Amino acid sequence: MSKQSVTESESLYDRLEEMTVRQLLENIHEEDKKVLPAVQRAIPQIERLVEQIVERVKKGGRLFYIGAGTSGRLGILDASEIPPTYGVNDNLVIGLIAGGDQAIRKAVESAEDNPELGWRDLQACKVNQLDTVIGIAASGRTPYVVGAITKASENGILTGCITNNPESPLAQSADLPIEAIVGPEFVSGSTRMKSGTSQKLILNMITTTLMIKLGRVKGNRMVNMQLTNQKLIERGTRMIMAELGIDEAKARQLLLQHGSVDRVLKLHR
């Protein structure tokens, strides 16, 4: 085993089965405290990647996440939340997972071990040189992800990665790697824990910053959110009331008439 494999190293704790529930919870929490400093150290890496993504998306490019297991699921989660939150096209941020959509709920045997499949999945989406592909893998060694990032780079596509091991094959293959070194997991090798938490935080940072820079937020408000349920209609109504100084009934009427807070504010200010 490589000395660099932090994610596979032994937990700092032992005899977990002998701990009380309170001890387990406290110790898991102690380990979780190490995630935020690790992400903070990676901010310069995240910044370099996001700046490139913003420019490319403004020119018509898309953002792809590609991963396996927990990492793949987190990418799909982030991608799936962007259209309803910010009112953008479903194809702007795309999440791909080893084994296809069925792997979102249940592991697909050996899918992540094939270095050719990731690039094939990208090609099926007609990936091009305006797009950006981010590989997500805690270990930084997953063949599905490393293969995809390697081929994307060879084809002139900007690549990034999110990994939790230093100097991994994935980071070496990506143009702009992000390394969040969170240390050994509480349960040895269980990267759904600290590693997964760090990945989720970084994904939040990437797409939230991207959406703000694309003008999908005004002030601090999601003015382009899709009105898919009563809670969001009420939230939009409150935004319009605050911005235009009108009563609730009028604000709601305008929101439902125009379909988004942004359109109401543009037409009625």
Disulfide bonds with the S-S distance in Angstrom:
none
